[in-house]
Amino acid sequence: MSILNVENVTHGFGARQILDNASFRLLKGEHVGLVGANGEGKSTFLNIITGKLMPDEGKVEWCRRITTGYLDQYSTLSKGKTINDVLHEAFNHLADLEKEMLELYDKMAGCSEEEMNQALEDVGEIQNILDYSGYYTIDSKISEYANGLGLGEIGLDRDVSELSGGQRAKVLLAKVLLENPMILILDEPTNFLDENHIAWLKNFLQNYENAFILVSHDIPFLNDVVNVIYHVENAVLTRYTGDYENFQRMYELKKRQIEQAYEKQQKEIADLQDFIARNKARVATTNMAKSRQKKLDKMDIITLASEKPKPVFSFNTARATGRVVIECSDHVLGYNEPLTRPVSLKIEWGQKIAIKGVNGLGKSTLLKTLLKLIPSVAGTVEHDQFVEIGYFEQEEIATDKTALQTIWDEYPSLTNAEVRAALAKCGLTTDHITSQMRVLSGGENAKVRLCRIMMKNVNLLVLDEPTNHLDVDAKEELKRAVKEFRGTVLLVSHEPEFYMDIADEVWNLEDWTTKIV
């Protein structure tokens, strides 16, 4: 049974074509992975099917009485609500049904026999929905999901405005999962999750009875939970049955077949053109030449898709610092209250340190206090006098400035061509370079921010979740560049497969925290 049909959808932004005559179908119970490079249109496609964006052409049809749950990259929470309040909102539709049922009971006192029979039928239907949905065990269900995603230890009575970015993402994810929709739509759900909570979500999705559409650049996670892949490339959407590994095999096979057919056709075209050129002027062979020309004119020409520019990252190393780059004495992390016990530490020249720990322990706060961007609760932080910092923050740049202007403002002495060349080196096309930062995809935005660091000489590279939103090629290239960087590295990441090849030391904030984890 098809619960979503997308037919011949075309959409673009200005001269930039995002989707071209794309079709898509989702069957009941299918677990779909939507994959493609940064900026290919995955989030745009999700916005079209959820009605947030109208396509230029084509139609989107859902089956009747469908329920959807959509977690996008930019969901927000309202100040003044607790985590518990937000999670209870997942059951608002059931609370409305219960209210309707109670109103029907009240009306039964003074209604006709026919009205009574209809009311009893409606009440029975509503009661079945409430029982099936677990309405009378909501609190235990909320507790189960909250603990699975690490919200229990934060405290469900916490105001959502006090939460870190990663904690807010978990609240939104828990709410969407609690809604138990017929179609679950998740855009990069693992971006702010820790290893153990990614494992919980993986188990949840593997056992999810309903359909879901998942966008993720976390390939091991994606491979474990999907059974259908839709690949978007050069505005074309293609369906593959099976997991991500099977998609890769089929994609490479299909690519080789097209390349072989292209080479065969090019040889045939060359032979035909050569024959026509040699024989069209001779009376005896002119008819044969015309026949070859007709064949050439009717030929369906195969074209190879243009190769997407792959990023090349490299960080320029400034002069070496002394042996100790940063030294902390009795350092206590926190904002209004301590998050850790006093810790003394040294970061030495050439070290590559990965920092991990569950959300809310203060990984980003640690980086900012080590960089003296915010004060620590107690203790001292000292920098080497020659330290030159390249800092990649989690937060995206969301301004009306173009990518070109964003870099140019920071490096005004460069020429237009030099700025464009630097952005192109990071895998950005002319369309990306001249687009406003706020309309770029998460991965494209990250590439601009990485470019900004690459254009200066640094000896301390500080990266806070740099792989969020980056596609597979960009992630691998960033790993190579960080490994080859000759300075000191501080790296926060929730992806062991990324940082374990880089780090010579791993700090776990759970060993320092005063909180219960």
C-alpha positions in Angstrom: 0.0 0.0 0.0 1.4 3.3 -1.1 1.0 6.0 1.6 2.9 8.8 -0.2 3.2 9.4 -3.9 5.3 12.2 -5.4 5.0 12.6 -9.2 7.1 14.6 -11.6 8.2 17.2 -9.0 10.4 20.0 -10.3 11.9 22.7 -8.1 14.7 25.3 -8.2 16.0 28.4 -6.6 16.7 31.0 -9.2 18.9 29.5 -11.9 19.8 26.6 -9.6 17.8 23.4 -10.3 17.3 21.3 -7.2 14.8 18.6 -8.4 14.0 17.8 -12.0 10.9 15.6 -12.7 11.5 13.7 -9.5 9.1 10.8 -8.5 9.0 9.0 -5.2 6.7 6.5 -3.5 6.6 5.3 0.1 5.0 2.0 1.0 3.6 1.0 4.4 6.4 -0.1 6.7 9.3 1.0 4.4 12.4 2.4 6.1 13.8 4.8 3.5 17.2 6.5 3.6 17.4 9.7 1.5 21.1 10.3 0.6 23.1 12.6 -1.6 26.0 15.1 -1.3 25.6 18.5 0.5 23.3 20.9 -1.3 21.7 18.2 -3.6 18.2 19.0 -2.2 17.5 16.4 0.5 16.1 19.0 3.0 14.3 20.8 0.1 12.6 17.5 -0.8 11.5 16.9 2.8 10.1 20.5 2.9 8.1 19.8 -0.3 6.5 16.6 0.9 5.6 18.1 4.3 4.0 21.1 2.6 6.5 23.7 3.9 7.5 24.4 0.3 5.4 24.3 -2.9 7.1 22.7 -5.9 7.4 24.6 -9.2 5.7 21.6 -10.9 4.4 18.2 -10.0 2.1 16.9 -7.3 2.4 15.3 -3.8 -0.3 12.9 -2.6 -0.7 11.4 0.8 -3.1 8.7 1.7 -6.2 9.8 3.7 -5.9 10.2 7.5 -2.2 10.1 7.4 -0.2 11.2 10.5 3.4 12.5 10.1 6.1 13.4 12.5 8.9 15.7 11.1 12.2 16.4 12.9 14.1 18.9 10.8 17.6 20.5 11.3 16.1 23.8 12.4 13.2 22.9 14.8 12.9 25.2 17.8 11.4 25.2 21.3 9.5 27.8 23.2 10.8 29.4 26.4 8.8 28.8 29.5 8.0 25.1 28.9 9.6 22.2 30.7 10.9 19.1 29.0 7.9 17.2 30.4 5.5 19.8 29.0 7.0 19.5 25.5 6.9 15.7 25.6 3.3 15.7 26.7 2.4 17.8 23.7 3.1 14.6 21.6 -0.3 13.3 23.0 -2.4 16.5 22.5 -4.4 14.9 19.7 -5.3 12.0 22.1 -6.2 14.4 24.8 -8.6 16.1 22.3 -10.1 12.7 21.5 -10.7 11.9 25.2 -12.3 15.3 25.6 -14.6 14.6 22.6 -15.5 11.2 24.1 -16.4 12.7 27.5 -18.6 15.3 25.7 -20.4 12.4 23.8 -21.1 10.7 27.2 -22.7 14.0 28.4 -24.9 14.2 25.3 -26.2 10.7 25.7 -28.5 11.7 28.6 -30.9 13.5 26.3 -30.6 12.0 22.8 -32.7 9.9 20.6 -32.1 6.2 20.0 -30.6 6.8 16.6 -28.3 9.5 18.1 -27.5 7.2 21.0 -26.4 4.4 18.6 -24.2 6.8 16.6 -22.7 8.2 19.9 -21.9 4.7 21.2 -20.2 3.8 17.9 -18.1 7.0 18.0 -17.2 6.4 21.7 -16.2 2.8 20.9 -14.0 4.0 18.0 -12.3 6.7 20.2 -11.8 4.3 23.1 -10.0 1.8 20.8 -7.7 4.5 19.5 -6.9 5.6 23.0 -6.2 2.0 24.1 -4.1 1.3 21.0 -2.1 4.4 21.5 -1.3 3.7 25.1 -3.0 6.9 26.3 -3.4 5.6 29.8 0.3 4.8 30.2 1.6 8.1 28.8 3.9 8.9 31.8 5.7 5.6 31.7 6.1 5.9 27.9 7.6 9.4 28.3 9.9 8.1 31.0 11.1 5.2 28.7 11.8 7.5 25.7 13.4 10.3 27.8 15.8 7.9 29.5 16.6 6.2 26.2 17.8 9.6 24.8 19.4 10.8 28.0 16.8 13.3 29.1 16.0 11.7 32.4 19.3 12.7 34.1 18.8 16.3 32.9 15.5 16.5 34.8 12.1 16.6 33.0 11.2 19.7 35.0 14.0 21.8 33.4 12.9 24.8 31.3 13.8 24.1 27.7 15.4 27.5 27.3 18.1 26.4 29.8 19.2 23.5 27.6 22.2 23.1 25.3 21.7 22.8 21.6 22.3 19.0 21.8 19.8 18.7 24.7 17.1 20.6 22.8 17.6 18.4 19.8 17.0 15.3 22.0 13.8 16.8 23.4 12.5 17.4 19.9 13.5 13.9 18.8 11.8 12.3 21.8 8.6 14.3 21.1 8.5 13.2 17.5 9.1 9.5 18.4 6.4 9.6 21.1 3.9 10.8 18.5 4.2 7.4 16.8 3.2 8.7 13.4 2.4 6.6 10.4 5.3 8.3 8.7 8.4 9.5 10.6 10.6 12.0 8.9 14.0 12.6 10.4 16.6 15.1 9.1 20.0 14.3 10.6 18.7 13.0 13.9 22.2 11.8 15.2 23.9 15.1 14.8 23.7 16.0 18.5 23.4 12.5 20.0 26.1 10.7 22.0 27.2 7.1 21.2 24.9 5.3 23.6 21.9 7.4 22.6 22.6 6.7 18.9 22.6 3.0 19.8 19.1 3.4 21.5 17.7 5.3 18.4 19.2 2.7 16.1 17.4 -0.1 18.1 14.2 2.0 18.1 14.2 2.5 14.3 15.1 -1.1 13.6 11.9 -2.2 15.4 9.7 0.7 14.2 6.6 -0.8 12.6 5.6 2.2 10.7 7.3 3.9 7.7 10.1 6.5 8.0 12.2 8.7 5.8 15.7 9.3 7.2 18.4 11.8 6.0 21.7 11.1 7.5 25.4 11.3 6.7 26.2 8.8 9.5 26.7 5.8 7.2 27.1 3.0 9.8 23.8 4.2 11.4 22.0 4.6 8.1 23.1 1.2 6.9 21.7 -0.5 10.1 18.2 0.9 9.9 17.0 1.3 6.3 15.8 -1.1 3.6 15.3 1.3 0.7 17.6 4.1 -0.5 16.6 7.1 -2.6 19.6 8.9 -4.0 19.4 12.5 -5.2 22.1 13.6 -7.6 22.1 16.3 -10.3 18.4 17.0 -9.5 17.5 13.4 -10.3 15.9 11.1 -7.6 16.7 7.3 -8.0 15.3 4.4 -6.0 17.4 1.4 -4.8 16.1 -1.6 -2.8 18.3 -2.7 0.1 20.6 -1.1 2.6 23.3 1.6 1.9 26.0 -0.9 1.1 23.8 -2.5 -1.6 23.0 1.0 -2.9 26.8 1.7 -3.3 27.3 -1.5 -5.2 24.3 -0.8 -7.5 25.3 2.8 -8.0 28.8 2.0 -9.0 27.6 -0.8 -11.4 25.1 1.6 -13.0 27.7 4.3 -13.3 30.2 1.9 -15.0 27.5 0.6 -17.4 26.6 4.2 -18.4 30.3 5.0 -18.9 30.8 1.9 -21.1 27.7 2.7 -23.1 28.9 6.3 -23.5 32.3 5.2 -24.8 30.7 2.7 -27.2 28.4 5.4 -28.5 31.2 8.0 -28.9 33.1 5.5 -31.0 30.0 4.8 -33.1 29.4 8.6 -33.6 33.1 9.1 -34.6 32.8 6.3 -37.1 29.6 7.7 -38.6 31.0 11.2 -38.8 34.2 9.9 -40.5 32.1 7.9 -43.0 29.9 10.9 -43.8 32.8 13.3 -44.2 34.6 10.9 -46.6 31.5 9.9 -48.7 29.0 12.8 -48.8 30.7 14.5 -51.8 31.0 11.4 -54.0 28.0 10.7 -56.2 28.3 6.9 -55.8 28.2 7.0 -52.0 26.2 10.2 -51.2 23.0 8.2 -50.5 24.9 6.0 -48.0 26.3 9.1 -46.3 22.8 10.6 -46.1 21.6 7.3 -44.5 24.4 7.5 -41.9 23.5 11.2 -41.2 19.8 10.2 -40.6 21.0 7.5 -38.2 23.2 10.0 -36.4 20.4 12.6 -36.2 18.0 10.1 -34.6 20.5 8.8 -32.1 19.6 9.3 -28.4 22.9 10.8 -27.2 24.2 9.6 -23.9 25.6 12.3 -21.6 27.7 11.7 -18.5 26.7 13.6 -15.4 29.2 16.3 -14.5 31.4 15.4 -11.5 30.5 17.3 -8.4 33.4 19.3 -7.1 35.0 17.5 -4.1 36.4 19.6 -1.3 40.1 19.9 -0.6 40.8 21.0 3.0 44.1 22.0 4.3 45.0 24.1 7.4 48.0 26.5 7.3 50.3 26.0 10.3 51.6 29.1 12.0 54.9 29.2 13.9 55.2 26.6 16.7 54.2 27.6 20.2 56.1 26.6 23.3 55.8 23.1 24.7 52.7 23.9 26.7 50.0 25.5 24.6 47.3 25.8 27.3 47.6 25.2 31.0 44.7 25.1 33.5 45.0 25.1 37.3 42.0 24.0 39.4 39.7 24.7 36.5 36.0 24.5 37.2 33.6 24.5 34.2 30.2 26.0 34.2 28.0 29.1 33.7 25.9 30.0 36.8 26.8 26.8 38.6 29.8 24.4 38.5 29.5 21.5 36.0 32.8 19.8 36.9 35.1 19.3 39.9 38.4 21.3 39.8 40.6 19.9 37.1 44.2 20.8 36.3 45.5 20.0 32.8 48.1 20.8 30.2 47.7 20.8 26.4 51.1 20.3 24.8 52.3 21.3 21.3 51.3 18.7 18.6 48.8 16.9 20.7 45.5 15.9 19.0 42.8 15.6 21.7 39.2 14.4 21.2 36.6 15.3 23.8 33.5 13.2 24.3 30.7 12.9 26.9 26.9 13.0 27.0 25.1 16.3 26.0 24.9 18.9 28.8 28.2 18.1 30.5 29.7 21.2 28.9 31.9 20.1 25.9 31.3 23.3 24.0 31.6 25.3 27.3 35.0 23.6 27.9 36.2 24.7 24.5 35.0 28.3 25.1 36.6 28.5 28.5 39.9 27.1 27.3 39.8 29.7 24.5 39.0 32.4 27.1 35.8 33.3 25.3 33.8 32.9 28.5 35.1 32.9 32.1 35.4 29.7 34.1 33.7 29.3 37.5 37.0 29.0 39.2 40.7 28.4 38.4 43.0 29.8 35.8 43.6 29.3 32.1 46.9 30.4 30.6 47.8 30.5 26.9 51.3 30.4 25.2 52.1 33.8 23.9 52.4 32.6 20.3 49.1 30.7 20.1 47.1 31.3 16.9 43.6 29.8 17.1 41.3 28.5 14.4 37.9 27.9 16.0 35.0 26.1 14.3 31.8 26.6 16.3 28.7 24.4 16.1 26.4 27.3 15.4 25.8 28.1 11.7 26.1 31.5 10.2 22.5 32.6 9.3 22.8 36.0 7.6 21.7 37.7 4.4 25.4 38.0 3.4 26.6 35.7 0.6 29.3 33.2 1.2 31.6 35.4 -0.9 30.9 38.5 1.2 31.2 36.5 4.5 34.8 35.6 3.6 35.6 38.9 2.0 34.6 40.8 5.1 37.1 38.9 7.1 39.9 39.1 4.5 39.3 42.4 2.7 42.8 42.5 1.2 42.0 39.5 -1.0 40.7 39.9 -4.6 37.3 38.6 -5.7 39.0 35.9 -7.6 41.1 34.8 -4.6 38.0 34.5 -2.4 36.1 32.6 -5.0 39.1 30.2 -5.5 39.3 29.5 -1.8 35.5 28.7 -1.5 35.7 26.6 -4.7 38.5 24.6 -3.1 36.1 23.7 -0.3 33.7 22.1 -2.8 31.4 25.1 -3.3 30.0 26.0 -6.8 29.4 29.5 -8.2 25.7 29.1 -7.1 26.7 28.4 -3.5 29.3 31.2 -3.4 26.8 33.8 -4.5 23.9 32.4 -2.3 23.0 34.0 1.1 24.4 32.1 4.1 20.9 31.5 5.5 19.7 29.6 2.4 22.7 27.3 2.2 22.4 23.7 3.4 24.0 22.8 6.7 26.9 21.1 4.9 27.5 24.1 2.6 27.4 26.5 5.5 30.0 24.3 7.4 32.3 24.4 4.3 32.2 28.2 4.3 33.1 28.3 8.0 35.9 25.8 7.4 37.2 28.0 4.5 37.4 31.0 6.9 39.7 29.0 9.1 41.8 27.6 6.3 42.7 31.2 5.1 44.6 32.1 8.2 47.8 30.6 9.8 46.9 28.7 13.0 48.8 26.5 15.4 45.8 25.5 17.5 42.8 24.0 15.7 39.6 23.8 17.8 36.7 22.0 16.2 33.3 21.7 17.8 31.3 18.9 16.1 32.7 19.7 12.6 31.1 16.7 10.9 27.5 17.7 11.6 25.8 18.0 8.2 29.0 17.2 6.2 28.5 14.5 3.5 30.7 11.4 3.2 33.3 12.9 0.9 33.7 16.1 2.9 33.9 14.1 6.2 36.7 11.9 4.8 38.6 14.9 3.4 38.3 16.8 6.8 39.6 13.7 8.6 42.7 13.6 6.3 43.3 17.4 6.7 43.1 17.3 10.5 45.4 14.2 10.7 48.0 16.1 8.5 47.8 19.4 10.4 51.1 19.9 12.1 49.8 21.9 15.0 47.7 21.1 18.1 44.1 19.9 17.8 41.1 20.0 20.2 38.1 18.2 18.8 34.6 17.6 20.1 32.8 14.8 18.2 30.1 12.2 18.7 31.5 10.0 15.9 34.2 7.6 17.1 34.9 6.5 13.5 35.9 10.1 12.8 38.0 11.0 15.8 39.7 7.7 16.7 41.9 7.9 13.6 42.9 11.4 14.6 43.2 11.6 18.4 46.2 10.5 20.4 44.3 11.2 23.6 40.5 11.1 24.4 39.1 13.2 27.3 35.7 12.0 28.7 33.9 14.8 30.5 31.9 12.2 32.4 35.1 11.6 34.4 35.2 15.2 35.6 31.5 16.1 36.0 29.7 16.7 39.3 26.4 15.6 37.6 24.9 12.2 37.7 25.3 10.5 34.3 
